[in-house]
Amino acid sequence: MSTSPAYSGTDTDFDLVVIGASYAGVGVAGAAREAGFSGRIALVGDETELPYQRPPLSKGFLLGKAGANLPLKAASFYEEAGIAFIAGRRAVALDRQARQVLLDDGSALRFGTLALTTGARAAALRCPGAELDGVVTLRSIEDAQALSERLGAAAAIVIIGGGFIGLEAASAAIALGKQVSVVEAGTRLIGHAVSPEISAYMHRIHAGHGVTIRLATKVERIEGKDGKATAVLCDDGTRLACDLVLSAVGAVPNTELAAAAGLAVEDGIVVDDFCRTSDPAIFAAGDCTSHPNVFAGRRLRLSSVQNAHDQGRAAGGTIAGKPEAYRSVPWFWSDQYDVKLQMVGLANGGSTDILRGSVEDGRFSLFRYEGDRLAAIESINKPADHMMGRRLIAAGRWPTPEQAADPGFDLRSLA
């Protein structure tokens, strides 16, 4: 992993300070500069590494397939763009009146404009035994390195949470020859994000690879011996012996800095279409925000690379005086075993789902309609459908349900 160039400057006055150095933070700083922002920019991150890609951490990284290629930008980018990258520092207080951010080393940065891209953290596991050695989370490069090392020595792992991170980690653990159990409180896997059909398909895939899956099950406690986790006890009385537990029970937006400063917070820092908070001098973007989403038809918080990157760039453009409302089509992906699951759009439920392709062959898509509107497409090993869906939903053009169901209909004719 590449470490960041040390910031050795003494300047504490900046025209733009960005707090949080991941997709959204890099997007804000980079887009502002590209859009002609000529003032002094500081990007503050609480990790010592260069801002890096996070999706591989629960995928290839655990299998030793990703490492040195993780940085979002080369170190030279920050120098060439005139961005002071201040690494290993955490913002602890925000004084809106003085336009000043206090860092954890006691220093302070003054700003003309501030952008909060503080992201999210792994939700805490709340049960007896959660503090035992061998109970881990997966959010940062440090987490991934620790999990990778522990997986090498483990025989059995229990994963608490059947969402994307939990299932991606499960597929990696199976590939490493481990005994894997997944405990999910909901009635289906990744139930918050995909249709029941896709949930059932992924359930079959994981079960077919030997994963023990327990749905509608809660963790009563984690048992231990000599301070180390040895088993997970479920509320139905089941005891799952293990020597490693991964807590993957969701993410919590890092809104404390904003809330303490009196900014509007509602399941995320409240922003408008241009990523402006309730203070005109402060912007926010990424996993920490709640924004009005035109595709959902409501305000929501999205945790995705696409949202963080695109929202960050929208904020950067607005800060530079070239405002463009955030209107990007949401899209997501997940790699598990040899399955590439891709999603575009947002379905609110109650949709009519049209199958295109073959479930038996493991190459199909569900076109999800809400009334006459194509709200989302969920694809299994059908990247062409996904890419075309991104174009069509963005353009407001889509096939009729009858056309989507016809394998001979060429989606490209609508582009």
Disulfide bonds with the S-S distance in Angstrom:
none
